[in-house]
Amino acid sequence: MQNPRPPFPIGRTELIVLMASLMSLNAMAIDIMLPALGLISDDFGLKNENDRQWIITSYIYGMAIGSIIYGSLADRYGRKPILLVTISIYIGFGIFCAFSQNYDYLLIARFIQGLAASAMGVLANSIIRDRYEGDAMARTMSTIMMVFMIVPVLAPMVGQFILLFADWHAIFIWLSVFGLIIFLWVLMRLPETLNPDDKIKINYASVISTWSYVMRNRNSVGHVFASGLMVAPMFAFIASAQQIFVNVFDAGDIFVFIFAANATAMAVGNFVNSRIVTRYGARRISQVALIFFILVSLIHLGITLAGWLTLPLFVILLAASMGMVGFTGANFSSIAMQPFAKGAGVASSFQNFTRTLLSAGIGGSIGLQFDGTTLPLIIGFSICGIVAFLFILWAEKGVLFRRVQTAPRTRAR
């Protein structure tokens, strides 16, 4: 006899905002640093200008590696306890970063902070999978991403505002304060979403069995790799954005506003997706968006090679590309999670590990190719889009724009 599930005590709106806030701990920790990269580089006397990017990429690598850990723990002990522990670590190492006197120590602390914060994406995905599936999950995830995208819009501005009154150390203090607010919200409001019947004991056999199933599932593998390839250019842009706008376009004074415009394009993409995904299906929308992303990237590349690229053109074309990422991210993730109910935490963990490690490795490599021009970034956009399309084509066995009907697992209250 199955254990009865108690009524879910918080509404869909609060759940969406809370999950978006959890995920925003990562976006805040990355994007709020952008206005301070030059100051941190100067304070530590970095000789290679591109070395400042490691403040971003060390955190992202921590996110990637940490993703493999939390799914098993959450499937065994529940979502909420793991969230509370990892948010606490995030808070503690934010304070450690603030008082680091050595650049290597700062990078180590950033890596550990990212290692802890990777739980947010894994468990937010698992919590939503506990409540929804199929297009209903894609719609909810897209709405979460829409709310979440407010943070990348505002984070660089928040960082710039803090720097008006304090030095870069205060930014890390703010990250810890923000983390404490989310910690208290989870503690007081979030119920446990894992069904007791779906708990899985941690053992080598069960974890490897789930990983094996994930890796053998063509649909899952194809969409996870495509998702990682779509996020990689975004990571590359974030890592090198400050250098591009300051060194290439001499637009340092308006950098945070241009960055916000591109983040807004992603938010708009997620908003529109959340409104149409249940009507047209996650596959159709994400595949059309991916094809459009490739076309925009190739046009961008052609304009750059011809020497016609200006700041307004760069911003417009980049915003168009980022908007398409807004249509693919939540949809690819939801499609990849469709085969999993029991073991969703382990599946989500493994998928996030693969996706983030791929995007961090490729995105970090693209960012480090910065040579005083935008060309390496735009070439990276084009190649990633084309390879992502090939993975989708493989995952779908050559049949695009189809729709797979799934019944919602449960209704939001």
C-alpha positions as CSV (number, residue, x, y, z in Angstrom):
1,M,0.0,0.0,0.0
2,Q,1.4,3.4,-1.0
3,N,1.9,6.1,1.6
4,P,-0.7,8.9,1.1
5,R,0.7,12.2,-0.1
6,P,-0.3,15.2,2.1
7,P,-1.9,18.2,0.4
8,F,0.7,20.5,-1.1
9,P,0.8,23.5,1.2
10,I,2.1,26.2,-1.1
11,G,0.5,27.4,-4.3
12,R,2.0,27.2,-7.8
13,T,3.0,30.9,-7.9
14,E,5.0,30.7,-4.7
15,L,6.6,27.5,-5.8
16,I,7.6,29.1,-9.1
17,V,9.1,32.2,-7.4
18,L,10.9,30.1,-4.7
19,M,12.4,27.7,-7.3
20,A,13.4,30.7,-9.4
21,S,15.0,32.3,-6.3
22,L,16.9,29.1,-5.6
23,M,18.3,29.0,-9.2
24,S,19.0,32.7,-9.0
25,L,21.7,32.1,-6.3
26,N,23.8,30.9,-9.2
27,A,23.0,33.7,-11.6
28,M,23.6,36.3,-8.9
29,A,26.9,34.8,-7.9
30,I,28.1,34.9,-11.6
31,D,26.6,38.1,-13.1
32,I,27.0,40.4,-10.1
33,M,30.7,40.0,-10.4
34,L,31.0,41.3,-13.9
35,P,31.4,45.1,-13.0
36,A,34.1,44.1,-10.5
37,L,36.3,41.9,-12.7
38,G,38.6,44.7,-13.7
39,L,39.0,45.9,-10.1
40,I,39.7,42.4,-8.8
41,S,42.3,41.9,-11.6
42,D,44.0,45.2,-10.6
43,D,44.0,44.4,-6.9
44,F,45.6,41.0,-7.4
45,G,48.0,42.3,-10.1
46,L,47.0,39.7,-12.7
47,K,49.4,39.8,-15.7
48,N,47.2,38.0,-18.2
49,E,44.0,40.0,-18.8
50,N,42.0,36.8,-19.6
51,D,42.9,35.4,-16.1
52,R,40.1,37.5,-14.6
53,Q,37.6,35.1,-16.4
54,W,38.5,32.4,-13.9
55,I,36.4,34.3,-11.2
56,I,33.5,33.2,-13.4
57,T,34.6,29.9,-14.8
58,S,35.9,28.5,-11.5
59,Y,32.4,28.9,-10.0
60,I,30.9,27.3,-13.1
61,Y,33.3,24.3,-12.9
62,G,32.2,23.9,-9.3
63,M,28.6,23.9,-10.4
64,A,29.3,21.2,-13.0
65,I,31.2,18.8,-10.6
66,G,28.8,19.3,-7.7
67,S,25.8,18.4,-9.9
68,I,26.8,14.7,-9.8
69,I,26.5,14.6,-6.0
70,Y,23.2,15.9,-5.0
71,G,20.7,13.8,-6.9
72,S,21.5,10.6,-5.0
73,L,21.5,12.4,-1.7
74,A,18.1,14.1,-2.5
75,D,16.6,10.8,-3.6
76,R,17.6,9.2,-0.3
77,Y,17.1,12.0,2.3
78,G,14.7,14.3,0.5
79,R,15.0,17.6,-1.3
80,K,14.7,20.0,1.6
81,P,17.5,18.8,3.9
82,I,20.0,18.8,1.1
83,L,18.9,22.3,0.1
84,L,19.4,23.7,3.6
85,V,22.9,22.2,3.9
86,T,24.1,23.4,0.5
87,I,22.7,26.9,0.9
88,S,24.6,27.1,4.3
89,I,27.9,26.2,2.5
90,Y,27.1,28.8,-0.2
91,I,26.7,31.5,2.5
92,G,29.9,30.5,4.3
93,F,32.1,30.5,1.3
94,G,30.7,33.8,0.1
95,I,32.1,35.3,3.3
96,F,35.4,33.5,2.8
97,C,35.6,35.0,-0.7
98,A,35.0,38.5,0.8
99,F,38.1,38.2,3.0
100,S,40.5,36.3,0.6
101,Q,43.9,37.9,0.4
102,N,45.2,35.6,-2.3
103,Y,43.8,35.1,-5.8
104,D,44.3,31.4,-5.8
105,Y,42.4,31.2,-2.5
106,L,39.6,33.3,-3.9
107,L,39.3,30.9,-6.9
108,I,39.2,27.9,-4.6
109,A,36.5,29.5,-2.5
110,R,34.6,30.3,-5.6
111,F,34.9,26.7,-6.8
112,I,33.5,25.4,-3.5
113,Q,30.7,28.0,-3.5
114,G,29.8,26.8,-7.0
115,L,30.1,23.2,-5.8
116,A,27.4,23.8,-3.2
117,A,25.2,26.0,-5.4
118,S,25.0,23.3,-8.0
119,A,22.4,21.7,-5.8
120,M,20.0,24.5,-6.5
121,G,19.5,23.7,-10.2
122,V,19.5,19.9,-9.6
123,L,16.9,20.1,-6.8
124,A,14.8,22.7,-8.4
125,N,14.5,20.5,-11.4
126,S,13.7,17.5,-9.2
127,I,11.1,19.3,-7.2
128,I,9.3,20.4,-10.3
129,R,9.6,16.9,-11.7
130,D,8.0,15.6,-8.4
131,R,5.0,17.8,-9.2
132,Y,4.7,17.8,-13.0
133,E,5.7,16.0,-16.2
134,G,5.7,16.5,-20.0
135,D,4.5,19.8,-21.4
136,A,3.1,20.8,-18.0
137,M,6.6,20.5,-16.6
138,A,8.1,22.4,-19.6
139,R,5.5,25.2,-19.0
140,T,6.3,25.4,-15.3
141,M,10.1,25.3,-15.9
142,S,9.8,28.0,-18.5
143,T,7.8,30.2,-16.1
144,I,10.5,29.6,-13.5
145,M,13.2,30.5,-16.0
146,M,11.2,33.7,-16.9
147,V,11.2,34.8,-13.2
148,F,14.8,33.6,-12.7
149,M,15.9,35.7,-15.7
150,I,15.1,38.9,-13.8
151,V,18.3,38.3,-11.8
152,P,20.7,38.4,-14.7
153,V,19.1,41.6,-15.8
154,L,19.5,43.2,-12.4
155,A,22.6,41.5,-11.0
156,P,25.3,43.5,-12.9
157,M,23.4,46.7,-11.9
158,V,23.4,45.6,-8.3
159,G,27.1,44.9,-8.5
160,Q,27.7,48.3,-10.0
161,F,25.6,50.0,-7.3
162,I,27.5,48.3,-4.5
163,L,30.8,49.5,-6.1
164,L,29.5,53.1,-5.8
165,F,29.7,52.8,-2.0
166,A,32.2,50.0,-1.3
167,D,34.9,47.9,-2.9
168,W,34.5,44.5,-4.5
169,H,34.7,42.6,-1.2
170,A,31.2,43.9,-0.3
171,I,29.7,42.1,-3.3
172,F,30.5,38.7,-1.8
173,I,29.0,39.8,1.5
174,W,25.8,40.7,-0.4
175,L,25.8,37.2,-1.9
176,S,25.8,35.7,1.6
177,V,23.0,37.9,2.7
178,F,20.9,37.0,-0.3
179,G,21.7,33.3,0.4
180,L,20.5,33.7,4.0
181,I,17.2,35.1,2.8
182,I,16.6,32.1,0.5
183,F,17.7,29.7,3.3
184,L,15.0,31.1,5.7
185,W,12.4,30.9,2.9
186,V,13.1,27.3,2.2
187,L,13.2,26.5,5.9
188,M,9.9,28.0,6.7
189,R,7.8,27.5,3.6
190,L,9.0,24.7,1.3
191,P,7.5,21.2,2.0
192,E,9.2,18.0,1.1
193,T,8.1,17.0,-2.4
194,L,9.7,13.6,-2.6
195,N,7.1,10.8,-2.3
196,P,8.3,8.4,0.5
197,D,7.7,5.5,-1.9
198,D,10.1,7.0,-4.4
199,K,13.1,7.2,-2.0
200,I,16.1,5.2,-3.1
201,K,18.8,4.0,-0.8
202,I,22.3,5.2,-1.8
203,N,24.3,2.3,-3.1
204,Y,26.6,1.8,-6.0
205,A,24.3,-0.5,-7.9
206,S,21.2,1.8,-7.9
207,V,23.1,5.0,-8.8
208,I,25.1,3.3,-11.6
209,S,21.8,1.6,-12.8
210,T,20.1,5.0,-13.1
211,W,23.2,6.6,-14.8
212,S,23.3,3.7,-17.2
213,Y,19.6,4.2,-18.0
214,V,20.1,7.9,-18.6
215,M,23.1,7.3,-20.8
216,R,21.3,4.6,-22.8
217,N,18.2,6.7,-23.3
218,R,18.7,8.3,-26.7
219,N,16.1,11.0,-26.1
220,S,17.8,12.0,-22.8
221,V,21.4,12.0,-24.0
222,G,20.6,14.0,-27.2
223,H,18.7,16.7,-25.4
224,V,21.2,17.0,-22.6
225,F,24.1,17.5,-25.0
226,A,22.1,19.9,-27.1
227,S,21.2,21.9,-24.0
228,G,24.9,22.0,-22.9
229,L,25.9,23.2,-26.3
230,M,23.3,26.0,-26.2
231,V,24.4,27.2,-22.8
232,A,28.1,27.1,-23.7
233,P,28.1,30.3,-25.8
234,M,26.1,32.1,-23.0
235,F,28.9,31.1,-20.5
236,A,31.5,32.3,-23.0
237,F,29.7,35.6,-23.4
238,I,29.3,36.1,-19.6
239,A,33.0,35.4,-19.0
240,S,34.3,37.8,-21.7
241,A,31.5,40.4,-21.8
242,Q,33.2,42.9,-19.7
243,Q,36.3,42.8,-21.9
244,I,34.3,42.9,-25.1
245,F,32.3,46.0,-24.2
246,V,35.2,47.8,-22.6
247,N,38.1,46.8,-25.0
248,V,36.3,46.3,-28.3
249,F,33.4,48.8,-28.2
250,D,34.7,51.2,-25.6
251,A,31.3,51.0,-23.9
252,G,32.3,50.4,-20.3
253,D,30.0,53.1,-19.0
254,I,26.9,51.4,-20.4
255,F,28.1,47.8,-20.1
256,V,25.6,46.8,-17.4
257,F,22.6,48.2,-19.4
258,I,23.7,46.4,-22.6
259,F,24.1,43.2,-20.6
260,A,20.7,43.7,-19.1
261,A,19.2,44.1,-22.5
262,N,20.5,40.7,-23.6
263,A,19.3,39.0,-20.3
264,T,15.9,40.6,-21.0
265,A,15.8,38.9,-24.4
266,M,16.2,35.6,-22.7
267,A,13.5,36.4,-20.2
268,V,11.2,37.4,-23.0
269,G,11.9,34.1,-24.7
270,N,11.1,32.1,-21.6
271,F,7.9,34.2,-21.0
272,V,6.6,33.6,-24.5
273,N,7.6,29.9,-24.3
274,S,5.7,29.5,-21.0
275,R,2.6,30.8,-22.7
276,I,2.7,28.7,-25.9
277,V,4.5,25.4,-24.9
278,T,1.4,23.6,-23.8
279,R,-0.3,24.5,-27.1
280,Y,2.5,23.7,-29.6
281,G,4.7,21.3,-27.6
282,A,8.2,21.6,-26.2
283,R,9.8,19.8,-29.2
284,R,8.3,21.9,-31.9
285,I,9.1,25.2,-30.2
286,S,12.7,24.3,-29.1
287,Q,13.6,22.9,-32.6
288,V,12.3,26.0,-34.4
289,A,14.2,28.2,-31.9
290,L,17.4,26.2,-32.5
291,I,17.2,26.6,-36.2
292,F,16.7,30.3,-35.9
293,F,19.6,30.5,-33.4
294,I,21.9,28.9,-36.1
295,L,20.7,31.3,-38.8
296,V,21.2,34.4,-36.6
297,S,24.7,33.2,-35.6
298,L,25.8,32.6,-39.2
299,I,24.5,36.1,-40.2
300,H,26.4,37.5,-37.2
301,L,29.5,35.7,-38.3
302,G,29.2,36.9,-41.9
303,I,28.7,40.5,-40.8
304,T,31.8,40.3,-38.5
305,L,34.0,38.8,-41.2
306,A,32.9,41.5,-43.6
307,G,34.0,44.2,-41.1
308,W,30.5,45.7,-40.8
309,L,29.9,44.9,-37.1
310,T,29.0,47.9,-34.9
311,L,27.9,48.0,-31.3
312,P,24.2,48.4,-32.1
313,L,24.4,45.4,-34.6
314,F,26.2,43.3,-32.1
315,V,23.7,44.0,-29.3
316,I,20.7,43.3,-31.6
317,L,22.1,40.0,-33.0
318,L,23.3,38.9,-29.6
319,A,19.9,39.6,-28.1
320,A,18.2,37.6,-30.9
321,S,20.5,34.6,-30.2
322,M,19.9,34.9,-26.4
323,G,16.2,35.0,-27.0
324,M,16.4,31.7,-28.7
325,V,18.3,30.2,-25.8
326,G,15.3,31.2,-23.7
327,F,13.1,29.0,-25.9
328,T,15.5,26.0,-25.8
329,G,16.7,25.7,-22.2
330,A,13.6,24.8,-20.2
331,N,12.2,22.7,-23.1
332,F,15.4,20.6,-23.7
333,S,15.7,20.0,-19.9
334,S,12.0,19.0,-19.6
335,I,12.2,16.6,-22.6
336,A,15.4,15.0,-21.2
337,M,13.6,14.4,-17.8
338,Q,10.4,12.9,-19.3
339,P,11.4,9.3,-19.0
340,F,12.2,9.6,-15.2
341,A,9.9,9.6,-12.2
342,K,11.4,7.3,-9.7
343,G,15.1,8.2,-9.5
344,A,14.4,11.7,-10.8
345,G,16.9,13.2,-8.4
346,V,19.8,11.0,-9.7
347,A,18.7,11.5,-13.3
348,S,18.5,15.3,-12.9
349,S,21.9,15.3,-11.1
350,F,23.6,13.3,-13.8
351,Q,22.0,15.4,-16.5
352,N,23.0,18.7,-14.9
353,F,26.5,17.4,-14.3
354,T,26.9,16.4,-18.0
355,R,25.2,19.6,-19.3
356,T,27.1,22.0,-17.0
357,L,30.5,20.3,-17.4
358,L,30.0,20.4,-21.2
359,S,28.9,24.0,-21.3
360,A,31.6,25.1,-18.8
361,G,34.4,23.4,-20.7
362,I,33.3,24.7,-24.1
363,G,32.2,28.1,-22.9
364,G,35.3,28.6,-20.8
365,S,37.5,27.7,-23.8
366,I,35.7,30.1,-26.1
367,G,36.0,32.9,-23.6
368,L,39.7,32.4,-23.1
369,Q,40.2,32.8,-26.9
370,F,39.3,36.5,-26.5
371,D,41.8,38.3,-28.7
372,G,40.5,41.9,-28.6
373,T,37.8,41.1,-31.1
374,T,34.3,39.4,-31.0
375,L,35.2,36.8,-33.7
376,P,36.1,33.9,-31.3
377,L,32.8,34.4,-29.5
378,I,30.7,34.5,-32.7
379,I,32.4,31.5,-34.2
380,G,31.7,29.6,-30.9
381,F,28.0,30.5,-31.2
382,S,27.8,29.2,-34.8
383,I,29.6,25.9,-34.1
384,C,27.7,25.2,-30.9
385,G,24.3,25.8,-32.6
386,I,25.1,23.5,-35.5
387,V,26.4,20.7,-33.3
388,A,23.4,21.0,-31.0
389,F,21.1,20.6,-34.0
390,L,22.9,17.4,-35.0
391,F,22.3,16.0,-31.5
392,I,18.6,16.9,-31.7
393,L,18.4,15.3,-35.1
394,W,20.0,12.1,-33.7
395,A,17.8,12.1,-30.6
396,E,14.6,12.4,-32.6
397,K,15.8,9.8,-35.2
398,G,15.6,12.4,-37.9
399,V,11.9,13.2,-37.3
400,L,11.5,16.9,-36.2
401,F,8.5,19.0,-35.1
402,R,6.6,16.1,-33.7
403,R,4.7,16.2,-30.4
404,V,4.6,13.5,-27.7
405,Q,1.5,13.7,-25.6
406,T,1.9,13.1,-21.8
407,A,-0.6,13.4,-19.0
408,P,0.3,15.7,-16.1
409,R,1.5,13.9,-13.1
410,T,-0.4,16.1,-10.8
411,R,-2.1,19.5,-10.7
412,A,-0.7,22.5,-9.0
413,R,-2.8,23.9,-6.2
